[in-house]
Amino acid sequence: MTYKTIISAHELEKHLHDTDWVILDARFTLDDENWGLSQYLNRHIPGAYYANLASDLSGNIIPGRTGRRPLPPRDKFINTLSLWGIGPNTQVVVYDASGGLMAASRTWWMLRWLGHDAVAVLDGGWGEWLKSGYPTSNDIPVPIPGLFIAKERPELQVDVGLVDSVRLNPEWAVFDSRSEAGFHGGGVYHDAIRGHIAGARLADRANTLNSDGLFRTPEELRAHYTALLGDVPVERTIFYCGSGVTAAQNLLALAYAGLGDARHYVGSWSEWITDPSRAVEL
């Protein structure tokens, strides 16, 4: 069986020793970029490699041009995936500290962007693994390099120009994945300007999870997104967030609901505001 969206801790535990599985620990926090690595070095799921949002999953910031978490150069990321031993037949599982709300969903999306569909996010993340009583380790595994073969899917992302051209078009939908407070300029901000892209709607990515921190059922998510999208088809739906990381939670949930692939504006709010002529709202 191939896992393409989420996987339970119970299912992952059964495959801990499968040689054609690769587990990635993507724990990270914006408040302390060293936190995730320190947590990984202390304890992690046995056999997992650390996927660092700052260095493995993001490229260099170009002041005044990019957002806070641009994609890394394509060839560099392909090399990283190969070094982790990910090949055409590898099942990848990614986890973070909060059910995919941080970098696990971003990792999931990046692999699919490069054509690797056998990738899933651990439902409930690290917390669910511990709650289930499954083993942990502080051993740092040495990966056996593989050969990642990319089949890029450029249709999964959009640039700032397309966002600007469709944000007021009723045949398209642009969604901000931050909280309602963040959407309206409140709460903790990592950017100099507050607000959202003019014309965008709100789709708080936290609404993809239930009170236990697990994904809502596919049926619940299907109803949730159907209500949000209305008559707009998924392929003309765009999600963004603050830095281009957490919006991927909505993309993952949509796929888990069986609704297909929406598009990711990776530049997100932090890129949008680099040009003061771009319209913003509170």
C-alpha positions in Angstrom: 0.0 0.0 0.0 1.2 3.5 -0.9 0.5 6.4 1.5 0.0 9.7 -0.4 -1.6 12.1 2.2 -1.5 11.1 5.9 -0.5 8.0 7.8 -1.3 7.0 11.4 1.3 6.3 14.0 0.0 2.7 14.2 0.7 2.2 10.5 4.1 3.8 10.6 5.2 1.7 13.5 4.6 -1.4 11.5 7.1 -0.2 8.8 9.9 1.2 11.0 12.4 -1.4 9.6 11.3 -1.4 6.0 14.3 -0.6 3.9 12.3 1.2 1.2 10.8 3.7 3.7 12.4 7.0 4.6 11.2 9.0 7.6 11.9 12.7 7.9 11.7 14.7 11.1 10.7 18.3 10.1 10.2 19.8 13.6 10.8 23.6 13.5 9.7 26.8 15.1 9.9 30.3 13.7 10.8 31.7 17.2 14.0 29.6 17.5 15.4 28.1 14.3 17.7 25.8 16.3 14.9 24.2 18.3 13.9 21.6 15.9 17.4 20.2 15.4 18.0 20.2 19.2 14.8 18.2 19.7 15.8 15.8 16.9 19.2 15.2 18.5 17.6 14.6 21.8 14.9 12.1 20.6 13.3 11.2 17.3 11.5 8.3 15.6 14.1 5.6 15.0 15.8 5.9 11.7 14.5 9.4 10.9 16.7 12.0 9.2 16.3 15.7 10.1 14.8 17.9 7.4 15.7 21.5 8.3 13.2 24.1 7.1 15.8 26.8 7.1 18.6 25.0 5.2 17.0 21.9 3.4 13.5 23.1 2.6 14.2 26.8 1.8 16.5 28.8 -0.4 18.3 32.1 0.2 16.2 35.2 0.8 16.7 38.0 -1.7 15.7 41.2 0.2 13.0 43.1 -1.6 12.2 40.2 -3.9 11.4 37.0 -2.2 9.4 35.9 0.8 10.8 34.6 4.0 10.9 30.9 2.9 11.5 30.7 -0.9 12.0 27.3 -2.4 15.6 26.0 -2.5 17.2 25.7 -5.9 15.6 22.8 -7.6 18.9 20.9 -8.2 20.0 21.4 -4.7 16.8 20.0 -3.3 16.9 17.0 -5.6 20.5 16.3 -4.4 19.2 16.5 -0.7 16.5 14.0 -1.5 19.0 11.7 -3.1 21.3 12.0 -0.1 18.4 10.9 2.1 18.1 7.8 0.0 14.8 8.7 -1.7 14.3 7.0 -5.0 11.4 6.2 -7.3 10.1 3.4 -5.1 10.6 5.0 -1.7 7.7 5.6 0.7 8.4 8.8 2.5 6.8 9.8 5.9 7.3 13.3 7.3 6.4 14.5 10.8 6.7 17.6 12.9 5.6 18.6 16.4 2.0 19.6 15.6 0.3 17.3 13.1 1.7 18.9 10.0 0.9 22.5 10.9 4.6 23.5 10.4 7.2 22.1 8.1 5.9 18.5 7.6 3.1 19.6 5.1 5.6 21.9 3.3 7.9 18.9 2.9 5.0 16.8 1.6 4.1 19.5 -0.9 7.7 19.9 -2.1 8.1 16.2 -2.8 4.8 16.1 -4.8 5.8 19.3 -6.6 8.8 17.3 -7.9 6.6 14.3 -8.8 7.0 12.0 -5.9 3.5 11.0 -4.8 4.5 8.3 -2.2 4.8 10.8 0.7 2.6 11.1 3.7 2.4 13.2 6.9 2.2 11.5 10.3 -1.2 12.2 11.7 -0.8 14.0 15.0 2.9 14.3 14.5 5.5 13.7 17.2 3.0 14.1 20.0 0.8 11.3 18.7 3.9 9.1 18.4 4.8 9.6 22.0 1.2 9.3 23.1 1.0 5.9 21.4 4.1 4.7 23.4 6.1 3.8 20.3 9.9 3.7 20.4 12.2 6.7 20.1 15.9 7.0 19.6 18.8 9.5 19.8 20.9 7.5 17.3 21.8 9.6 14.2 21.3 7.3 11.2 23.6 7.4 8.2 21.6 7.4 5.0 22.4 5.3 2.1 22.2 7.7 -0.9 19.7 7.0 -3.6 18.8 8.6 -6.9 15.8 10.9 -6.8 14.3 11.3 -10.3 12.3 14.6 -10.5 9.2 15.0 -12.6 8.3 18.6 -11.8 4.7 19.6 -11.7 4.8 23.4 -12.2 1.0 23.6 -12.2 1.1 23.1 -8.4 2.4 26.6 -7.7 1.8 30.1 -8.8 3.8 33.3 -8.9 2.9 36.7 -7.6 1.9 37.9 -11.0 -0.8 35.3 -11.4 -2.1 36.0 -7.8 -2.4 39.7 -8.6 -4.2 39.0 -11.8 -6.8 36.7 -10.4 -7.4 37.8 -6.7 -10.5 39.8 -7.7 -11.7 37.3 -10.3 -14.9 35.4 -9.1 -13.8 32.4 -11.2 -10.7 32.1 -8.9 -10.3 31.9 -5.2 -7.2 33.1 -3.2 -7.1 31.9 0.4 -5.0 33.1 3.3 -4.1 30.2 5.6 -3.3 32.1 8.7 -5.6 32.6 11.7 -8.5 35.1 11.6 -6.4 37.3 13.9 -3.5 37.2 11.5 -5.7 37.7 8.5 -6.9 41.0 10.0 -3.5 42.2 11.1 -3.5 40.9 14.7 -1.5 38.5 16.8 2.2 37.7 16.4 3.6 38.9 13.1 6.9 38.1 11.5 6.5 40.7 8.8 6.7 44.5 8.8 3.3 45.0 7.3 0.0 43.6 8.7 -3.1 42.5 6.8 -3.8 40.3 3.9 -3.8 40.3 0.1 -6.7 42.4 -1.1 -9.5 40.1 -2.3 -8.2 37.1 -0.5 -10.5 34.9 1.7 -9.7 33.2 4.9 -9.0 29.5 5.3 -7.3 29.0 8.7 -5.2 25.9 8.3 -5.8 25.0 11.9 -9.4 24.1 10.9 -8.0 21.0 9.2 -7.5 19.3 12.6 -9.8 18.2 15.3 -9.5 18.9 19.1 -7.1 15.9 19.5 -4.7 17.4 16.9 -5.5 14.8 14.3 -6.9 15.4 10.8 -10.6 15.7 10.6 -12.2 12.9 8.5 -12.1 13.2 4.8 -15.9 13.6 4.8 -15.6 16.5 7.3 -12.8 18.1 5.3 -14.8 17.7 2.0 -17.7 19.6 3.5 -15.4 22.2 4.9 -13.7 23.0 1.6 -16.9 22.7 -0.5 -18.4 25.4 1.7 -15.2 27.6 1.3 -14.8 27.1 -2.5 -18.4 27.3 -3.6 -18.4 27.0 -7.4 -14.7 27.6 -7.8 -12.9 24.5 -9.0 -9.9 23.3 -7.0 -7.5 23.9 -9.8 -8.3 27.6 -9.7 -7.8 27.8 -6.0 -4.7 29.3 -4.5 -3.5 29.1 -0.9 -0.8 31.3 0.8 0.3 32.1 4.3 2.9 34.3 5.9 6.1 32.8 4.7 5.0 30.0 2.3 5.2 27.1 4.8 1.9 26.6 6.7 -0.3 27.1 3.7 0.7 23.6 2.6 -1.5 22.2 5.5 -4.6 23.3 3.4 -3.1 21.7 0.3 -2.6 18.4 2.1 -6.0 18.5 3.7 -7.7 19.1 0.3 -5.9 16.1 -1.1 -6.8 14.0 1.9 -10.4 14.9 1.4 -10.2 13.6 -2.2 -10.7 17.0 -3.8 -7.5 17.1 -5.8 -4.7 19.6 -6.0 -5.0 23.3 -5.4 -2.1 25.7 -6.0 0.5 27.1 -3.7 1.7 30.7 -3.7 5.0 30.0 -2.1 6.1 33.6 -1.9 3.0 34.3 0.2 2.4 37.5 2.3 6.1 38.1 2.9 6.8 38.3 -0.8 3.6 40.2 -1.6 4.5 43.1 0.7 8.0 43.6 -0.9 6.2 45.8 -3.5 4.3 48.7 -1.8 2.1 49.1 -4.9 0.4 45.7 -4.3 -3.0 46.0 -2.7 -3.5 45.0 0.9 -6.5 44.9 3.3 -7.1 44.5 7.0 
